[in-house]
Amino acid sequence: MRFLLFLVVTGMGASQIVAVMANRLTSAPILSPQPGWMSVGVFNPAAIQLKGKTVLLFRAQDDRHMSRIGYAESSDGLHFTVRGNPVLSPDADYEKNGGVEDPRLLQVEGTYYLTYTGYDGHSAQLCLATSKDLIHWERKGVILPAYKGTWNEQWTKSGAIVPNKIVGKWWMYYLGTRKDADGKARDYMGLAQSDDLLHWQDATKEPVLPRRAGAFDSRVMEPGAPPFITGKGILLLYNGADEGLVYGPGWALFDREHPDRLIARSEKAFVTPRLPWEKVGNVPNVIFMEGEVGNLWDMVAYYGAADKYIGAMRLEISIR
């Protein structure tokens, strides 16, 4: 199950070639629903390596469709043991009646920063929690509220924090929603900035990825895991969906000194739903990638499949 893509895109006056080689590591999910708080879905994991093990913080849904964040660890990156209880459950007012969803994870100077979606049954908002051990979390609240911002008109989600400061600030790619001229609401990628990793505000007056009608990401452009800072720029793997809501990941390359400046982006998703459990589930035809461990030339990426399962694939990426 291997395939090689060479994707050439021209943007901002520069041409880049990014090669992505993807290899699904198993033909079956590595994590599936289990009775109790994980009975309906186990999906959309963040990933990090800790003391020689791979840790996943994943979204789990019960039979009332309440979402919690669970913890699983593995010595080989494929066979995981799930902690008996979730590590983050809906408690704050902005999480009740819906839950906590879709984490992204970054470690900075001994502290883990978890961005996640708080859903109260009516509105989804981008939230933050911090931890020293990945088990006990301190909420920092909503960091980008819904229905506010320089361009966002509806919900906020999916905070992928750039792992190092740039020009003295922290930066984060995120998802917001606005209506286009045709009256349809679509999910765009924005950029926020912070002095302290805790308080965030919009850094631009417009999204940082323009919409392309008919493209694999014409309906949704949603950040994945924290991006990589490379010699060629900031490389972000993100999740796109077309107007039929078929999800697959692509990439975007931003200027490493100006995180709002797009250099290049993929024309196609580098992997699309193909296996039965990627095509059939709670939401059909979804590969949603938001967890990565390793480096560009030898990375294991973890993804949610059909909003029900977790899969793993090896990625090898080069920028020329």
C-alpha positions as CSV (number, residue, x, y, z in Angstrom):
1,M,0.0,0.0,0.0
2,R,2.5,2.6,-1.2
3,F,2.3,5.5,-3.5
4,L,4.5,8.4,-4.4
5,L,3.3,11.9,-5.3
6,F,5.3,14.7,-6.7
7,L,3.2,17.8,-6.3
8,V,4.3,21.0,-8.0
9,V,2.6,24.3,-7.1
10,T,3.6,27.9,-7.8
11,G,2.6,30.6,-5.3
12,M,3.9,34.0,-4.2
13,G,6.4,34.0,-7.0
14,A,8.2,30.8,-6.0
15,S,8.0,27.2,-7.2
16,Q,8.5,24.3,-4.8
17,I,8.4,20.5,-5.3
18,V,7.3,18.5,-2.3
19,A,7.5,14.7,-2.5
20,V,5.3,12.6,-0.2
21,M,5.6,8.9,0.1
22,A,2.8,7.3,2.2
23,N,2.5,3.7,3.4
24,R,-0.4,2.5,5.5
25,L,1.1,0.5,8.3
26,T,-1.9,-1.8,8.9
27,S,-4.9,-3.0,6.9
28,A,-7.1,-2.7,10.0
29,P,-7.6,0.1,12.5
30,I,-5.1,0.3,15.3
31,L,-7.8,1.5,17.7
32,S,-11.5,0.8,17.5
33,P,-14.6,1.6,19.7
34,Q,-14.9,-0.2,23.0
35,P,-17.8,-0.4,25.5
36,G,-18.4,2.5,27.8
37,W,-17.1,6.1,27.1
38,M,-15.5,4.8,23.8
39,S,-18.5,2.9,22.5
40,V,-19.4,4.9,19.3
41,G,-16.1,6.3,18.1
42,V,-12.3,6.4,18.8
43,F,-10.7,8.9,16.4
44,N,-8.7,12.1,15.6
45,P,-5.7,11.6,17.8
46,A,-2.8,13.9,18.7
47,A,0.5,12.1,19.1
48,I,3.8,12.6,21.0
49,Q,6.8,10.5,22.0
50,L,7.5,10.2,25.8
51,K,10.2,8.0,27.4
52,G,10.5,5.7,24.4
53,K,6.8,5.3,23.9
54,T,4.2,6.8,21.6
55,V,1.3,8.5,23.3
56,L,-2.0,9.2,21.6
57,L,-4.5,11.6,23.0
58,F,-7.7,10.8,21.1
59,R,-11.3,11.8,20.8
60,A,-13.8,9.2,22.0
61,Q,-17.6,9.3,21.8
62,D,-20.1,7.4,23.9
63,D,-23.6,6.3,22.9
64,R,-24.9,9.8,23.7
65,H,-22.3,11.2,21.4
66,M,-20.6,13.0,24.2
67,S,-16.9,13.4,23.4
68,R,-14.0,13.0,25.8
69,I,-10.2,12.8,25.3
70,G,-8.6,9.5,26.1
71,Y,-5.0,8.4,26.6
72,A,-3.2,5.4,24.9
73,E,0.4,4.4,24.8
74,S,2.5,2.0,22.8
75,S,6.1,0.7,22.7
76,D,6.0,0.0,19.0
77,G,3.6,2.7,17.7
78,L,1.0,0.2,16.6
79,H,-0.2,-1.8,19.5
80,F,-1.7,0.6,22.1
81,T,-2.9,0.2,25.7
82,V,-5.8,2.5,26.5
83,R,-5.9,4.1,30.0
84,G,-9.1,3.1,31.7
85,N,-10.5,6.6,32.2
86,P,-10.4,9.7,29.9
87,V,-7.9,12.4,30.8
88,L,-10.2,15.3,29.8
89,S,-13.9,15.2,30.1
90,P,-16.5,17.9,29.6
91,D,-16.7,20.1,32.7
92,A,-16.6,23.7,31.8
93,D,-19.8,25.4,30.5
94,Y,-18.3,25.7,27.0
95,E,-17.9,21.9,26.9
96,K,-21.1,20.6,28.5
97,N,-23.8,19.0,26.3
98,G,-21.2,18.3,23.6
99,G,-17.8,17.6,24.9
100,V,-14.1,18.0,24.2
101,E,-12.9,17.1,20.7
102,D,-10.0,16.9,18.3
103,P,-6.8,17.6,20.2
104,R,-3.5,18.9,18.9
105,L,-0.5,18.6,21.2
106,L,2.8,20.5,21.6
107,Q,5.5,20.4,24.2
108,V,7.4,23.6,25.0
109,E,10.0,23.8,27.8
110,G,8.5,20.9,29.9
111,T,4.9,22.0,29.5
112,Y,2.4,20.3,27.2
113,Y,0.0,22.6,25.4
114,L,-3.3,20.9,24.2
115,T,-5.5,22.8,21.8
116,Y,-8.9,21.3,21.5
117,T,-12.5,22.0,20.5
118,G,-15.0,22.7,23.3
119,Y,-18.6,22.0,22.1
120,D,-21.6,23.0,24.2
121,G,-24.2,21.5,21.9
122,H,-24.6,24.8,20.1
123,S,-21.2,26.3,19.4
124,A,-17.7,24.9,18.9
125,Q,-14.8,27.0,20.1
126,L,-11.0,26.6,20.2
127,C,-9.8,26.0,23.7
128,L,-6.5,25.4,25.5
129,A,-5.3,23.2,28.4
130,T,-1.8,22.6,29.8
131,S,-0.1,19.7,31.6
132,K,3.2,18.5,33.0
133,D,2.4,14.8,32.6
134,L,-0.2,14.4,29.8
135,I,-2.6,13.0,32.4
136,H,-3.6,16.0,34.6
137,W,-4.8,19.0,32.7
138,E,-5.4,22.6,33.6
139,R,-7.9,24.5,31.5
140,K,-6.9,27.9,30.2
141,G,-10.3,28.6,28.6
142,V,-11.5,29.6,25.2
143,I,-8.6,31.2,23.3
144,L,-10.4,32.1,20.0
145,P,-14.2,32.5,20.6
146,A,-16.8,31.7,18.1
147,Y,-18.6,34.4,16.1
148,K,-15.7,36.8,16.6
149,G,-12.4,37.7,14.9
150,T,-11.2,39.7,11.9
151,W,-12.9,37.4,9.4
152,N,-14.4,34.4,11.2
153,E,-18.2,34.5,11.3
154,Q,-19.1,31.2,13.0
155,W,-17.1,28.4,14.9
156,T,-13.4,28.1,15.7
157,K,-11.5,24.8,15.8
158,S,-8.2,23.0,15.3
159,G,-5.2,25.0,16.7
160,A,-1.8,23.9,15.2
161,I,0.9,25.9,17.1
162,V,4.2,26.5,15.3
163,P,6.8,24.9,17.6
164,N,9.2,27.9,17.8
165,K,8.8,31.6,18.2
166,I,9.1,33.7,15.0
167,V,10.0,37.4,15.3
168,G,9.4,37.2,19.0
169,K,5.9,35.7,18.9
170,W,4.1,32.4,18.9
171,W,1.9,31.5,15.9
172,M,-1.0,29.2,15.4
173,Y,-2.9,28.0,12.4
174,Y,-6.6,27.4,13.1
175,L,-10.0,26.8,11.5
176,G,-12.7,29.4,11.2
177,T,-15.9,29.5,9.2
178,R,-17.4,32.3,7.0
179,K,-19.9,32.6,4.2
180,D,-18.7,33.1,0.6
181,A,-20.3,35.2,-2.0
182,D,-22.5,32.3,-3.1
183,G,-24.0,32.2,0.4
184,K,-22.4,28.9,1.4
185,A,-20.5,28.6,4.7
186,R,-17.0,27.1,4.3
187,D,-14.1,26.3,6.7
188,Y,-11.0,28.4,6.1
189,M,-7.6,28.4,7.7
190,G,-6.6,31.4,9.8
191,L,-3.5,32.5,11.7
192,A,-3.3,33.8,15.3
193,Q,-0.4,35.2,17.3
194,S,0.5,35.2,21.0
195,D,3.1,36.6,23.3
196,D,2.8,33.8,25.9
197,L,1.1,30.8,24.3
198,L,-2.0,31.4,26.5
199,H,-3.6,34.6,25.0
200,W,-4.3,34.6,21.3
201,Q,-5.6,37.0,18.7
202,D,-6.0,37.1,14.9
203,A,-2.8,38.0,13.0
204,T,-4.4,38.6,9.6
205,K,-7.6,40.2,8.3
206,E,-8.2,37.3,5.9
207,P,-7.6,33.5,5.8
208,V,-4.1,32.4,4.9
209,L,-5.2,29.8,2.3
210,P,-7.4,31.1,-0.5
211,R,-10.2,28.9,-1.6
212,R,-9.9,27.0,-4.9
213,A,-13.2,26.0,-6.5
214,G,-13.3,22.3,-7.5
215,A,-10.2,21.4,-5.4
216,F,-9.8,18.6,-2.8
217,D,-10.0,21.3,-0.2
218,S,-12.7,23.5,-1.7
219,R,-15.1,23.0,1.3
220,V,-12.7,22.6,4.3
221,M,-9.1,23.7,4.9
222,E,-8.3,22.5,8.5
223,P,-4.9,22.4,10.2
224,G,-3.5,19.1,11.2
225,A,-0.7,18.6,13.7
226,P,1.8,21.3,14.7
227,P,3.9,22.2,11.6
228,F,7.5,21.6,10.8
229,I,10.0,24.5,10.5
230,T,12.3,23.6,7.6
231,G,15.0,25.4,5.6
232,K,12.4,26.0,2.9
233,G,9.7,27.3,5.1
234,I,6.9,26.2,7.6
235,L,5.4,23.0,6.4
236,L,1.9,22.3,7.6
237,L,0.0,19.1,6.8
238,Y,-3.7,20.0,6.8
239,N,-7.0,18.3,6.2
240,G,-9.0,19.2,3.1
241,A,-12.5,18.3,2.1
242,D,-14.3,18.9,-1.2
243,E,-17.9,19.9,-1.7
244,G,-18.9,16.2,-1.3
245,L,-17.1,16.2,2.1
246,V,-14.6,13.6,1.1
247,Y,-11.6,14.3,3.5
248,G,-7.9,13.8,2.7
249,P,-4.7,15.5,3.8
250,G,-2.6,17.9,1.8
251,W,0.3,20.3,2.6
252,A,0.9,24.0,2.7
253,L,4.3,25.7,2.8
254,F,4.6,29.2,4.5
255,D,7.5,31.6,4.7
256,R,9.5,30.8,7.8
257,E,9.9,34.5,8.7
258,H,6.4,35.5,7.8
259,P,3.9,32.7,8.8
260,D,1.1,34.4,6.9
261,R,2.8,34.3,3.5
262,L,1.9,31.2,1.5
263,I,4.7,29.9,-0.7
264,A,3.1,26.7,-2.1
265,R,0.4,24.2,-1.5
266,S,-0.6,20.8,-2.8
267,E,-3.0,20.4,-5.7
268,K,-4.3,17.0,-4.5
269,A,-4.7,15.1,-1.2
270,F,-1.7,12.8,-0.8
271,V,-4.0,10.0,0.5
272,T,-7.7,9.6,0.3
273,P,-10.2,7.1,1.9
274,R,-9.8,3.7,0.3
275,L,-10.1,1.0,3.0
276,P,-13.6,0.0,4.1
277,W,-13.2,1.4,7.6
278,E,-12.0,4.7,6.1
279,K,-15.0,4.9,3.8
280,V,-17.8,3.6,6.2
281,G,-18.3,4.8,9.8
282,N,-20.0,7.6,11.7
283,V,-19.1,10.1,8.9
284,P,-18.2,8.4,5.6
285,N,-15.1,9.0,3.5
286,V,-12.8,10.6,6.1
287,I,-9.1,10.5,6.6
288,F,-8.3,13.2,9.2
289,M,-4.7,13.5,10.2
290,E,-3.7,15.5,13.4
291,G,-1.0,13.4,15.1
292,E,2.6,12.9,14.0
293,V,5.8,11.6,15.5
294,G,9.2,11.5,14.0
295,N,10.7,13.8,11.4
296,L,9.9,14.6,7.8
297,W,12.0,11.8,6.2
298,D,10.7,9.1,8.6
299,M,7.3,10.0,10.2
300,V,4.4,8.0,11.6
301,A,1.2,9.9,11.1
302,Y,-2.0,8.9,13.0
303,Y,-5.4,9.7,11.6
304,G,-9.1,9.4,12.3
305,A,-11.0,7.3,9.8
306,A,-14.7,7.8,9.2
307,D,-15.0,9.5,12.6
308,K,-14.9,6.0,14.2
309,Y,-11.4,4.5,14.0
310,I,-7.7,5.3,14.3
311,G,-5.2,4.3,11.6
312,A,-1.5,4.8,11.1
313,M,0.7,5.4,8.1
314,R,4.4,6.1,7.5
315,L,5.2,9.3,5.7
316,E,8.5,10.3,4.0
317,I,8.5,13.9,2.9
318,S,11.1,15.9,1.0
319,I,11.2,19.5,-0.1
320,R,13.3,20.5,-3.1
